[in-house]
Amino acid sequence: MMTKLALQPRMSDRVSHIIQTETHLGNAKEIFQYYPGEMPDVLVDIGAHIGTVGLFAAVNGSRFVYCVEPEYSNFNFLLGNIIANKVEHRVSPLCMAIANKSFELRNLYVDSNNSGMRSLNAPYRDGGIQAVWTLSLEDLLRPVIQKFGKVDFLKVDVEGTEYEMFTPRDTLSDILKDVQYIDIECHERLATSQLDIKDLVPEQAPVLSDYLKSLGFTVDSYGPHYHITAKR
């Protein structure tokens, strides 16, 4: 089915527009082509941006989607896109940053030239700062699993915070037992060094892979932007 997206413009271009074509959802299609099955029943989308991946899933058959986006303007576009696609009953939005601890007030660094570049890790060369509240990954997933019994697909794109988010700990390891499939876009730790990493394996990615393997996941990767996939 067609997914409608109001695109967040680059900060230098204030004209937003409605895109009603699957052509602009190539990123979502790439992510789902590695998923072993039809559309996941329950999807958690961390780093949802304006909703491209989560709304693609909701429109195409997922029963319930959680979209997590910490940056205020992106979150407002996400809310509008949920309404435009008439999936309010199946998509739950949350404006927080996911990290390894809950309820900390942190700086979110914002790239003024690219609405997709938001990071807890380090300032961008041309950007600003927003104050955001954090939630740990296990505290995010726990109520979802309590409600549905599982998470079929966990998608993570958080511009370098993925390594902090997946810091090995017993509370997280226990929760991840009920997650069936994970897709993580891996970045270099520092936001300022993320701009030219196509076809490279970020330094911390093998550590993350080893942690997921220790939990019983089968781990693979794909590119050109380096993604780790973990499935049961």
C-alpha positions as CSV (number, residue, x, y, z in Angstrom):
1,M,0.0,0.0,0.0
2,M,1.0,3.6,-0.5
3,T,2.7,5.4,2.4
4,K,2.3,9.1,2.7
5,L,5.3,11.1,4.1
6,A,5.6,14.8,4.8
7,L,9.4,15.1,4.5
8,Q,11.4,17.1,7.1
9,P,13.4,19.5,4.9
10,R,17.0,20.4,5.4
11,M,17.2,23.4,7.6
12,S,18.3,25.5,4.7
13,D,15.2,24.5,2.7
14,R,12.0,25.4,4.6
15,V,9.6,24.1,1.9
16,S,8.2,20.7,3.0
17,H,6.0,18.6,0.7
18,I,4.0,15.4,0.6
19,I,5.6,12.5,-1.1
20,Q,3.1,9.8,-2.2
21,T,5.4,7.3,-4.0
22,E,7.2,4.2,-2.8
23,T,10.4,5.5,-4.6
24,H,11.2,7.6,-1.5
25,L,10.8,4.6,0.8
26,G,13.8,2.7,-0.5
27,N,15.5,2.7,2.9
28,A,12.5,1.0,4.5
29,K,12.3,-1.6,1.8
30,E,16.0,-2.4,2.1
31,I,15.6,-3.0,5.8
32,F,12.6,-5.2,5.4
33,Q,14.1,-7.3,2.6
34,Y,16.4,-8.9,5.1
35,Y,13.6,-9.7,7.6
36,P,12.8,-13.4,7.5
37,G,9.1,-13.4,6.8
38,E,6.2,-11.1,6.0
39,M,5.8,-7.8,7.8
40,P,6.5,-8.1,11.6
41,D,3.5,-8.3,13.9
42,V,5.1,-6.0,16.5
43,L,7.8,-3.5,15.5
44,V,9.8,-1.1,17.7
45,D,11.5,1.7,15.6
46,I,14.2,3.5,17.5
47,G,15.4,6.6,15.7
48,A,12.1,6.8,13.8
49,H,12.9,10.2,12.3
50,I,9.7,11.2,10.4
51,G,8.3,7.6,10.4
52,T,9.6,6.1,7.2
53,V,10.3,2.6,8.5
54,G,7.6,2.4,11.1
55,L,4.8,3.8,9.0
56,F,5.8,1.6,6.0
57,A,5.3,-1.4,8.4
58,A,2.0,-0.1,9.8
59,V,0.5,0.6,6.3
60,N,1.7,-2.8,5.0
61,G,0.4,-5.2,7.7
62,S,2.1,-4.8,11.1
63,R,-0.3,-5.0,13.9
64,F,1.4,-2.5,16.2
65,V,4.4,-0.2,15.8
66,Y,6.3,1.9,18.4
67,C,8.1,4.9,16.9
68,V,10.7,6.5,19.1
69,E,12.2,9.9,18.0
70,P,13.9,12.3,20.4
71,E,14.3,15.4,18.2
72,Y,11.3,17.8,18.5
73,S,10.8,18.9,14.9
74,N,11.2,15.4,13.5
75,F,8.7,14.2,16.1
76,N,6.2,16.7,15.0
77,F,6.5,15.5,11.4
78,L,6.2,11.9,12.7
79,L,2.9,12.8,14.4
80,G,1.6,14.4,11.2
81,N,2.6,11.4,9.1
82,I,0.8,9.0,11.5
83,I,-2.4,11.0,11.1
84,A,-2.0,11.3,7.3
85,N,-1.7,7.5,7.0
86,K,-4.7,7.0,9.3
87,V,-2.8,4.5,11.6
88,E,-3.2,6.3,14.9
89,H,-4.7,3.1,16.3
90,R,-1.7,1.0,15.5
91,V,1.3,3.4,15.9
92,S,2.4,4.7,19.3
93,P,4.9,7.6,19.2
94,L,7.4,8.5,21.9
95,C,9.6,11.6,22.1
96,M,12.6,10.4,24.1
97,A,16.2,9.3,23.5
98,I,17.1,5.6,24.1
99,A,20.3,5.1,26.0
100,N,21.6,2.7,28.7
101,K,19.9,4.6,31.7
102,S,16.5,6.0,32.2
103,F,15.3,9.5,33.1
104,E,18.6,11.3,32.6
105,L,18.5,14.8,31.0
106,R,21.0,14.8,28.1
107,N,22.1,16.9,25.3
108,L,21.0,15.9,21.8
109,Y,23.3,17.3,19.2
110,V,21.6,18.4,16.0
111,D,23.1,18.8,12.5
112,S,21.5,21.9,11.0
113,N,21.9,20.6,7.5
114,N,20.5,17.1,7.8
115,S,17.3,16.3,9.8
116,G,18.5,12.6,10.1
117,M,21.7,13.5,12.0
118,R,20.9,13.7,15.7
119,S,23.2,12.2,18.3
120,L,23.8,12.0,22.1
121,N,27.5,11.5,21.5
122,A,29.2,14.6,20.2
123,P,28.5,18.0,18.5
124,Y,28.2,18.2,14.8
125,R,30.3,20.8,12.9
126,D,27.2,22.8,12.0
127,G,24.5,22.4,14.5
128,G,22.8,23.0,17.8
129,I,21.6,21.3,21.0
130,Q,18.3,20.2,22.4
131,A,17.7,18.9,25.9
132,V,16.1,15.4,25.9
133,W,15.1,12.8,28.5
134,T,16.5,9.3,28.1
135,L,15.0,5.8,28.5
136,S,16.9,2.6,28.7
137,L,16.4,0.0,26.0
138,E,15.0,-2.5,28.5
139,D,12.6,0.0,30.0
140,L,11.3,0.8,26.5
141,L,10.9,-2.9,25.5
142,R,9.6,-4.3,28.8
143,P,6.0,-2.9,28.6
144,V,5.8,-3.9,24.9
145,I,6.8,-7.4,25.7
146,Q,4.3,-7.5,28.6
147,K,1.5,-6.5,26.3
148,F,2.4,-8.6,23.2
149,G,4.6,-11.3,24.6
150,K,7.4,-10.5,22.1
151,V,9.0,-7.9,19.8
152,D,9.2,-9.3,16.3
153,F,11.5,-6.6,14.9
154,L,13.7,-4.1,16.7
155,K,15.1,-1.4,14.4
156,V,17.8,0.9,15.7
157,D,19.3,3.9,13.9
158,V,20.7,6.3,16.6
159,E,23.8,7.9,15.1
160,G,26.4,6.2,17.3
161,T,24.4,5.8,20.6
162,E,23.8,2.1,19.7
163,Y,26.9,1.0,21.6
164,E,25.8,2.7,24.7
165,M,22.3,1.4,24.3
166,F,23.5,-2.2,24.0
167,T,26.1,-2.0,26.8
168,P,26.0,-5.6,28.1
169,R,24.0,-5.9,31.4
170,D,21.8,-8.6,32.9
171,T,18.6,-6.5,32.7
172,L,19.0,-6.0,29.0
173,S,20.1,-9.5,28.3
174,D,16.9,-10.8,30.0
175,I,14.6,-8.6,27.9
176,L,16.3,-9.3,24.6
177,K,15.3,-13.0,25.0
178,D,11.9,-12.0,23.8
179,V,13.1,-10.1,20.7
180,Q,13.1,-12.1,17.5
181,Y,15.0,-9.9,15.0
182,I,17.2,-6.8,15.3
183,D,18.5,-4.4,12.6
184,I,21.1,-1.9,13.8
185,E,22.8,0.7,11.7
186,C,26.3,1.1,13.1
187,H,28.2,4.3,13.2
188,E,31.5,5.6,14.5
189,R,31.2,6.7,18.1
190,L,31.7,10.4,17.4
191,A,29.1,12.2,15.4
192,T,31.7,14.4,13.8
193,S,33.4,11.4,12.2
194,Q,30.2,9.8,10.8
195,L,30.0,11.5,7.5
196,D,32.1,9.2,5.2
197,I,31.7,5.7,6.6
198,K,30.2,3.9,3.6
199,D,31.6,0.4,3.2
200,L,33.6,0.7,6.4
201,V,33.1,-1.5,9.5
202,P,32.8,0.9,12.5
203,E,35.3,0.2,15.2
204,Q,32.8,-0.9,17.9
205,A,30.5,-3.0,15.7
206,P,32.4,-6.3,16.4
207,V,31.9,-5.8,20.1
208,L,28.2,-5.3,19.6
209,S,28.0,-8.4,17.3
210,D,29.8,-10.5,19.9
211,Y,27.3,-9.4,22.6
212,L,24.3,-10.4,20.5
213,K,25.9,-13.7,19.6
214,S,26.4,-14.4,23.3
215,L,22.6,-14.1,23.7
216,G,22.0,-16.8,21.0
217,F,21.4,-14.6,18.0
218,T,22.7,-15.4,14.6
219,V,24.4,-12.2,13.5
220,D,25.1,-11.0,9.9
221,S,25.7,-7.7,8.2
222,Y,24.9,-5.7,5.1
223,G,25.7,-2.4,3.5
224,P,26.6,0.1,2.1
225,H,25.9,1.8,5.4
226,Y,27.0,-0.9,7.8
227,H,24.0,-2.7,9.4
228,I,24.1,-5.6,11.9
229,T,21.2,-8.0,11.7
230,A,20.5,-10.5,14.6
231,K,17.9,-13.2,14.4
232,R,16.7,-16.1,16.4
